[in-house]
Amino acid sequence: MAATFTIMATPAFGAILVAAWGLGAVLAAWGYARRQPARMGLGVALLGILSIVTGLAWALSGWPSDADGYAVTAGDLVFLGLLGFLGGIVTTFGVTIARWGARPAPKA
């Protein structure tokens, strides 16, 4: 007999996601306004990571579950792959900006 567990963490997880999206947007905007590429890059990287996490959480909460796992279609996997690809691009862009900001300015 298989044991089943139900974890009721959805409201807290949703609030954490909203707060993290807000933090990423504030970091990116603050770094842009103050011309600090490292801070802006970290905000953009956080937004890229959150796009992957939010898409995965949304997909997992919406999929019907069977006794052995989740019932997934090919379209669901393509959707998750697309979100992961786009989130990876945004994350890579943010990390690249943050690395550019860490370099010292060349002396003239």
VOBA-1610 file (N, C-alpha, C; in pm, whole numbers, padded with zeros to 5 digits, always signed):
BEGIN
Met+00084-00117+00000Met+00000+00000+00000Met+00088+00124+00000Ala+00069+00209-00097Ala+00151+00328-00112Ala+00096+00441-00025Ala+00187+00513+00035Ala+00148+00627+00119Ala+00135+00751+00031Thr+00035+00830+00059Thr+00018+00955-00014Thr+00030+01071+00082Phe+00091+01177+00037Phe+00112+01295+00119Phe+00052+01416+00048Thr-00011+01502+00123Thr-00062+01627+00069Thr+00001+01741+00147Ile+00067+01829+00077Ile+00133+01942+00141Ile+00055+02066+00104Met+00002+02136+00202Met-00075+02257+00179Met+00016+02378+00196Ala+00099+02403+00097Ala+00193+02515+00104Ala+00170+02614-00008Thr+00060+02604-00078Thr+00038+02689-00194Thr+00025+02837-00160Pro-00053+02877-00059Pro-00063+03021-00033Pro+00070+03085+00005Ala+00148+03020+00091Ala+00277+03076+00130Ala+00372+03080+00011Phe+00370+02977-00071Phe+00459+02974-00187Phe+00423+03083-00286Gly+00293+03106-00303Gly+00250+03214-00393Gly+00295+03351-00344Ala+00286+03374-00214Ala+00330+03502-00157Ala+00481+03519-00172Ile+00555+03411-00154Ile+00701+03417-00171Ile+00735+03448-00317Leu+00663+03387-00411Leu+00689+03415-00553Leu+00659+03560-00587Val+00549+03614-00537Val+00514+03754-00564Val+00621+03847-00506Ala+00664+03819-00384Ala+00768+03902-00321Ala+00900+03892-00398Ala+00935+03774-00446Ala+01059+03756-00521Ala+01052+03829-00656Trp+00936+03824-00724Trp+00920+03898-00849Trp+00936+04048-00823Gly+00878+04095-00716Gly+00891+04238-00681Gly+01035+04275-00651Leu+01106+04189-00577Leu+01246+04214-00546Leu+01331+04218-00673Gly+01308+04125-00764Gly+01383+04125-00889Gly+01359+04251-00970Ala+01233+04295-00978Ala+01202+04416-01053Ala+01264+04539-00987Val+01259+04546-00855Val+01317+04660-00784Val+01469+04661-00801Leu+01533+04546-00790Leu+01678+04541-00810Leu+01718+04584-00950Ala+01646+04534-01049Ala+01678+04571-01188Ala+01655+04720-01212Ala+01544+04774-01163Ala+01515+04917-01183Ala+01612+05005-01105Trp+01644+04965-00983Trp+01734+05044-00900Trp+01875+05045-00960Gly+01921+04930-01006Gly+02052+04925-01070Gly+02057+05007-01198Tyr+01947+05007-01273Tyr+01943+05086-01396Tyr+01941+05235-01365Ala+01863+05275-01265Ala+01851+05417-01232Ala+01982+05472-01175Arg+02054+05393-01099Arg+02178+05439-01037Arg+02302+05402-01118Arg+02280+05347-01234Arg+02388+05306-01324Arg+02486+05210-01255Gln+02427+05108-01191Gln+02505+05003-01127Gln+02474+04871-01198Pro+02556+04834-01296Pro+02525+04716-01375Pro+02521+04586-01295Ala+02600+04577-01189Ala+02600+04453-01111Ala+02464+04432-01044Arg+02409+04537-00985Arg+02279+04525-00919Arg+02169+04500-01023Met+02175+04568-01135Met+02075+04547-01240Met+02085+04404-01295Gly+02205+04355-01312Gly+02223+04218-01362Gly+02170+04114-01266Leu+02190+04135-01136Leu+02137+04041-01039Leu+01984+04041-01040Gly+01925+04159-01056Gly+01778+04166-01065Gly+01726+04095-01189Val+01791+04114-01301Val+01749+04048-01425Val+01769+03897-01414Ala+01880+03854-01354Ala+01903+03710-01336Ala+01796+03649-01245Leu+01759+03721-01139Leu+01654+03672-01050Leu+01521+03660-01125Leu+01491+03756-01211Leu+01367+03748-01289Leu+01370+03629-01385Gly+01485+03599-01442Gly+01495+03483-01530Gly+01475+03352-01455Ile+01535+03342-01338Ile+01517+03221-01257Ile+01372+03207-01213Leu+01310+03318-01176Leu+01171+03314-01131Leu+01076+03278-01244Ser+01109+03313-01368Ser+01022+03273-01479Ser+01020+03121-01494Ile+01132+03056-01466Ile+01137+02910-01472Ile+01060+02850-01353Val+01086+02902-01233Val+01023+02849-01112Val+00872+02869-01115Thr+00827+02987-01157Thr+00684+03015-01160Thr+00614+02928-01263Gly+00673+02911-01379Gly+00613+02824-01480Gly+00604+02680-01435Leu+00709+02633-01367Leu+00708+02496-01318Leu+00603+02478-01207Ala+00594+02575-01117Ala+00494+02567-01009Ala+00353+02571-01065Trp+00331+02656-01164Trp+00198+02666-01226Trp+00162+02535-01296Ala+00259+02479-01366Ala+00232+02353-01438Ala+00206+02239-01341Leu+00285+02229-01236Leu+00266+02120-01140Leu+00134+02132-01064Ser+00089+02254-01039Ser-00038+02270-00968Ser-00157+02244-01058Gly-00140+02258-01188Gly-00251+02240-01281Gly-00264+02101-01339Trp-00157+02022-01329Trp-00163+01888-01386Trp-00243+01795-01296Pro-00330+01715-01355Pro-00398+01614-01272Pro-00301+01503-01236Ser-00313+01453-01116Ser-00220+01348-01074Ser-00289+01213-01077Asp-00214+01115-01120Asp-00259+00975-01118Asp-00203+00909-00992Ala-00228+00782-00979Ala-00174+00709-00864Ala-00022+00699-00870Asp+00032+00694-00991Asp+00176+00678-01006Asp+00251+00808-01028Gly+00184+00918-01053Gly+00252+01044-01080Gly+00159+01142-01147Tyr+00215+01224-01231Tyr+00138+01327-01300Tyr+00102+01282-01441Ala-00016+01321-01486Ala-00058+01293-01624Ala-00016+01413-01709Val+00083+01394-01794Val+00142+01503-01870Val+00127+01473-02019Thr+00101+01578-02096Thr+00096+01564-02241Thr+00224+01620-02303Ala+00240+01597-02431Ala+00357+01650-02500Ala+00354+01802-02504Gly+00236+01860-02516Gly+00224+02006-02516Gly+00270+02068-02384Asp+00243+01999-02272Asp+00290+02047-02142Asp+00442+02048-02136Leu+00502+01945-02188Leu+00648+01939-02187Leu+00710+02044-02278Val+00648+02069-02392Val+00697+02174-02481Val+00684+02310-02414Phe+00573+02333-02343Phe+00552+02458-02271Phe+00659+02478-02164Leu+00687+02374-02087Leu+00791+02385-01985Leu+00929+02405-02047Gly+00955+02338-02157Gly+01082+02356-02226Gly+01099+02497-02278Leu+00991+02554-02332Leu+00996+02692-02380Leu+01020+02790-02266Leu+00950+02770-02154Leu+00972+02857-02038Leu+01115+02844-01985Gly+01166+02723-01981Gly+01302+02703-01936Gly+01404+02766-02029Phe+01379+02756-02158Phe+01470+02816-02257Phe+01471+02967-02245Leu+01352+03028-02240Leu+01345+03174-02230Leu+01396+03224-02096Gly+01365+03152-01988Gly+01417+03190-01857Gly+01568+03178-01851Gly+01623+03078-01918Gly+01768+03062-01924Gly+01835+03175-02000Ile+01771+03221-02106Ile+01826+03334-02182Ile+01830+03459-02094Val+01720+03487-02025Val+01713+03605-01939Val+01813+03594-01825Thr+01826+03475-01765Thr+01922+03456-01657Thr+02065+03475-01706Thr+02098+03421-01821Thr+02232+03437-01877Thr+02261+03583-01906Phe+02163+03654-01958Phe+02179+03797-01985Phe+02205+03873-01856Gly+02130+03841-01751Gly+02148+03909-01622Gly+02284+03881-01561Val+02329+03757-01567Val+02461+03724-01511Val+02570+03792-01591Thr+02554+03802-01722Thr+02652+03871-01806Thr+02659+04018-01770Ile+02546+04081-01749Ile+02545+04222-01708Ile+02614+04237-01573Ala+02583+04147-01480Ala+02645+04156-01347Ala+02797+04139-01356Arg+02843+04052-01444Arg+02989+04034-01461Arg+03054+04156-01524Trp+02983+04220-01618Trp+03038+04343-01676Trp+03052+04452-01570Gly+02957+04457-01477Gly+02963+04558-01373Gly+03073+04533-01273Ala+03122+04411-01262Ala+03227+04379-01165Ala+03366+04414-01216Arg+03380+04442-01343Arg+03511+04476-01399Arg+03549+04618-01361Pro+03676+04641-01331Pro+03718+04778-01307Pro+03723+04857-01438Ala+03701+04984-01429Ala+03705+05070-01549Ala+03848+05081-01600Pro+03867+05079-01731Pro+04003+05092-01785Pro+04056+05234-01760Lys+04183+05239-01729Lys+04247+05370-01701Lys+04294+05431-01832Ala+04263+05558-01848Ala+04299+05626-01973Ala+04436+05689-01962
//
